[in-house]
Structure formats: structure tokens, C-alpha cells
Amino acid sequence: MNDLIELSDANVPPAYFQDSLPEVQTEYGVRLYTKSVPDEKEIAEVFISANPKDVRIGWLIPVLSIISSEHDKYENKYFRKHVYEAMKTLQGQVLPESIYVLVYSKRILESVEIHCDGELALAFLLYGIYPYYEKCSLAGVDFKLSITSKIVVRQCFNGDLAAGFFKTLLGEVLPSEQNGYARFMFFYQIYELAMELVFYKKVNELKIQRSHLGIIRKRIDEYSSESKLIGLLYTEMQREEKDANLSAVAKLIFEDVKDASYYTDTMKSGMLYDIRNTLVHSYYRFNIGDNLVYLASYLEDEIFYVLRYLHSIEGMRGEIENSYFGGGSLIG
């Protein structure tokens, strides 16, 4: 959906131009996202995961909601307050109807040590909502999470500073690439990067522990196997588990080529590694095409957690930021 909407007096209900909470005077920020299938009812309060409890930073609002009074948040004074604040920035702009607007309190964002909204660029990836860098989303949302009235998100790498591979990922692949095979292969590059970083992390740990040379050589041999490295990555992320949904799709692909025990006993990392190898080396042999959309969406969700993990480890975060998030803005 790329129809354009002018956020003007003619289209926006008059109530949204009135401050419903005039006693609340603080500075708000606005950030734009895009979803291929927008819905004016997908309005959510946005919380940042924090200790001892999650902190509300603002609201996620479809631009379709800003020109409507037909949704159930119309009478909500907090919703109206955030639309009112958003309109200070957006009034007069012409935006695609696929746009979602994050309206947030700058003060609260700073209080949870998020210093710019670029660190929330990937916050809504699991919902099929991508940062808006000029291109509207065309990506399917069939296997994405549904928008609920409250969403809890976390910070990650600053998408506005992305360069090279990550600039292409955020600005083009996520919103615009529609070929399932291409999406899957592009996303798997995140695994390649993460496995390399985990390899060096484990080797450094052995060095710090002053492990015996024989042990170091043995571990390096083990870590040199990509199948073991991806398992190690999932173990480090604490996400290694069996996944019945992924197993069901794997069975549609491999059928009787694999033993029955494979579909009940194989961990998620091993199954993803086998599917990746099949896509690369044996795509022509198997009935994969019908499942590519699911697999691409599945891997996209998984790289969300991989990136979150990499961001959470100080050494890895610094290395990735220095290599991929130190350039100029994506915008423009």
C-alpha cells in the first residue's frame, strides 16, 4: 500500500489538534516505520524492557489512525496526547499510508539510557514493521507477530548509522526484497558474522584462562566446524531448543530422506544449518519453494535475536559498531 496521505486540517480529526493533557509539558520525538499491510486499529503503547519493571516510552500509531476516529483509541486521552505531539512534527507532510509513527518521550528514553531513536530502528522487526528509510515495506507479514495493545521492545544497533552490508539490510532487503530465497540467504549472513565473533570470543576465553595448548588446539578444531559453531552460538544466546513448527516444515522438505528421529531430536540450530545447506547445494532436489516464505520469515525473526545478543556483549557490540555502524546516516 503506497497511497499517499496528507496530514492536514482537511484529513485529521479536529480533536487531534487539541492538547488532551496540557498539564504534561515535555519534549517528544517522532520516528517513522513502515508495514506492508497497515491497519488503523494496530495502535500500541510501547514499553522498553528495563529493571525492575518495563518503562513506557510512548505509542506506536499507524498514520491511518491519525486520519480516523473509527478506532477504539479515539477517546483515549493519552493516545490523543501523543497524536497531538506527533502532529507538531508531521502536520502538512504527505506520507505513504503504510507508515507507522513511534511517538516517544525524549526524557524517558534518556532515563533508560537510549540516547537516540536510531537504537530502536529494529525494535518492531518481529511484527513486520521496519524502519522507514524512503522505501515502503513490500514484505509479507503472514508469519509475523500480531500487534497487541502493549509492546515491549529493546534497543539494538543504531540503524541510522548503518553502513555497507547493514545499510543494505535495513534500507533495502528488510522492507523491499520479496524473493524468499534472497531474503533467507541475506539473513544467513548475520549468522556467518555472529559465528565468527563467537569463535574469537571462545578462543579469547581460553587464552584468558591460560588453557593448555593441547586444549586450545582441540577446541579450535571443534569450533572450526560451522555446524558446531552455530550450535555454540545458540547455546551462548540461550536459545538452543527443539522447535516443532520448524521441524514440521523440515519434514515437508526432506520427507523420508531423514530418519523419523531427526524430526523429533534435532535442535533448532542443527535444523537451520541443514536447511541452509540444502538451499545452497540441493535446492533443485527438494520441494522447498512452497516453504520459502515461512523459512525467510523464520530466519528474519531469528536474526533479530542474534543481533540483540551481539549488541548485549560489549566486545562484540564494539566490533560491529566500529565496522558497520560508524558511517553516515541512511537517510538522504
N, C-alpha and C positions, 0 to 999 in steps of 0.2 A: 504494500500500500504506500503510494508515494504522492497521493493528493495533497495539495498544499493548503494550509490553514493560516489565515491572518489573525493574529491575536490583537484584535481591535475592539473598540466600543460596539461595533456592529455585530460581533460574533461572541463576545464574552459576556455572560450574565452580569448585570449591574452590581449584584451582591458581592462579586469577587473584587470589585474596585473599592470596597469598604473594609476598613480595618476592624475585624471582629474581636480583636484583643488589643486595643490601643494602649493598655497598661504594660504590654510586653514590647519593649523597645530594645532590640538587639540587632546585630548585623547578620544578615542571611546571605548564603551563597546559592548559586544555581548551577547545576551540571546536567548536560543532556545525554540521553541514551537513546537507543533505537531497538524496536522489536518488530519482526516481520508481520505479526498478526496482533495489532493493538486492540485493546478493549477498554472502554471508558470506565468500566467497573473495577479494573485492576489497580485500585488505589491502596497503598500500604504505608503504614508507619514503619520507619527504618530505624533499627537499633544497631549499635556497634557492640560486638561481644567484648565484655570487659569484666573485671573482678572488682567488687564482689557481685555485681549484677550488671546486666546489659543496660546500655545507656541509649535513650532515644536521641537521634541527631536530627531527624526531620521526616519528610514524607516523600514517597515516590508517587508521582502523579502523571498519568497519561495526558498528553496535550488534548486528547479528545474529551477528557473530563473537564478541562478548563473552559471549553465552549459548551458545556452541558449542565443542566440542572436536573437530569433524569436519573442520577445515580444516588445511592443511599448515603453518600457522604456530603450531600449538598447542604444539609442543615448543621453539619458538624463545624463548630466554631474554630477548632484547631486546624481542620482542613482548609477552611476559608482563609484563616490567617496565613497559611503557607502559600496558597494561591495568590493572595494579595501581595505578599512579599515577592513572589516569583514574577508577578506582573510588573513590578518596578524595573525588572531587567528585560522582560520579554515583550512588553507592550509595543505593538507596532511591527513586531517581527513576523515573518512568514516562514512557517516551519512545516515539514512533512508530517502527516498525521501518524506516522509510525514513531514519533518522538515521545519519550518518557522523560519527565523532569524530576531530578532529585533536588529538593529544596531543603537546605540544612542550616543549622545554626553554626556560624563560624566559631563562636565562643565554645560551644560544646565539643565541636570537632577538635579544637586545640586541647581541650581538657582531657581527651582520650589519646593525646599525642599523635594525632593525624594532622600534619602540617599543611597539606594541600589536598584538594579533592581528587587530584590525579591518582592518589593512592587508593581510590575507590573505583577506578576505571573498570576493574574486573569483578566488582562486588556482586553483580547480578547475573553472572555468567550461567549459573545453574538454571536460571529462569528463561534463558534465551534472550536476555536483554544485554546489549553490547554498548560499549562507549561509542558515542556518535562523533566520528571524525569525517564529516562531509558525506559519507556513504550510508544510505539507509539499509537496514537489515533485510536480506532476502532469505536468510537461513531458516530452515524449518524448525518448528517448536514442538513437534509431535511427542518427543520423549523428554521434554523439559519439565521442571517442577512448576506447579501452579502457583500463581501469585496469591498469597494469603493476606489477611488484614495487617499482619505484623511480620516483618522480615528481619532476621538477624544476619549481619554481614561482618566481614573482617577486612582490614586493609591488606594491600599487597603492593607489588611494584608500581611505581608512578608511570602510568601509561602515557602521560603527556610528554615524557622524556624518552620514549622508546625509539630505538634506532635499529637499522639493519633488519635482522630476522624478526624481532619483536615488533618493529614498526609495521611490517607486512602482516604479521599475525593479527594485531589489534585493528589496524586500519583497513585491511582488505579481506583476509581469509575469514575471520570470525563473522563479519556481517555479510560478506558478498559471495564467497565461494559456495556453490551449490552442488558440486560434484562430491559425492560421498567418499570416493576413493582418494581424491585430492585432499579433502579435509582430514581424513584419517592419517594419511602419510605426513601431512604437515604437523599435525598434533603430535605424532610419534617422535618428531624431532625434539620435543620437550623432554621426552624420556631419554633420548640419547644424551642430551645435555645433563640431565639430572643424574644419570648413571655414571657419567664421567666425574661429576663432582662428588658423588658418594664414594666412588673408587678412591679418589685422592683423600677424602675425609678419613676413610678407614685405614689407608696406608699411613697417614699422619698420626692417627691414634696409636698405631703400632710403634711408630718412631718415638712418640712421646712416652710410651710405656717402656721404651728401651727393650723391646722384644728381641729374642734370639734371632739371629739372621736366618736360621732354618725355618723358624715360624713365619717370618716375614715373607720368605720365598714361597712357602706353601700357601699363605693367604693370598699373595699376589696372583698365584696360579689360579686359585679359586675365584678371585674377583675378576679375572680376565675373561671369564665366561659370561656372555651377555645374559643368558638365561638365569644364571645365579645372581648377576648384578641387579636385574630387575626385581628379583625376589628380595634381595637385600634392600633395595630402595623401598619396597612396600613394607618390609619389616621396620625400617627406620622411620617410615611415616606412620607406623602402627595402623596400617590399612590392609595388611595381608589377611585374606579371608577367602572363603568359598562363596561364590555368587551364583545362585540358582538361575537367575534371569540370564546372565551371561552364558552359563552352561547350556541353557535351552537353545540359545542362538547358535552356540558352537556345535551342538548336536545337529541342527539343521544344515550346517555347513559340512561337517566331517562325516556325519552319518555313521556307517559301520567301519570306517577307516580307523576309528579309535575304539578301544575296548570300552565296555559299559562302565567300568570302574573309573575311566578317565573323566567322565562327566559328573561323577559324584565325589571324586577325591582330589581333583586338580585345583590348586589355589588360583585366585584371580590373576596374580602376576604371570604364572605359567601359562594360563589360558590366553591372556592377551599377547604374550610373546609368540605363542603358536599361531594365533590368528594373524599377527603382523607378518610372520614368516610366510604364511600361506598367501596373503595378499601380495607379497613381494615376489615369491618364487613360483607359486602354483595357482594363481588366480584363475587360470583357464580351466583348471581341473574340477573346481568345486562350484556349488550353487551359492555364490556369495552375494551376487548383485541385489537380490531381494532384501538382504540384511545390511547393506552398506549404510543406509541412513541411520539405522539403530546403532551400528558399530561406531560410526563417526560421532554421533551424539554422545555415546557412552564414553568414548575416549576423550572427547572435549570436556566432559564433566570430570574425568579422572585427572586431566592436566590442571584443572582448577585446584585440586588438592595437592598435586605435585608442586605447582608454583607457590601455593601457600606454605608448603613445607620448606621449600628453598628459601622463601622470604623469612621464615622463622629461625633459621640457622644463621647466626651473624656472619660467619666466614663466607658461606655460600651466597648470602644476600649481597655482601660487599662485592664479591667477584662478579656476580651477574649485573649488579648496578654499574660497576665500572666498565663492563664490556658492552652492555646493551641499553642502559638507561642513563647515559650521561650526555646524550646529544641534544639537539634542538627539539622543539615541540612538533608533534604530528600535525597540528592544525596549521593550515596555510601552505 
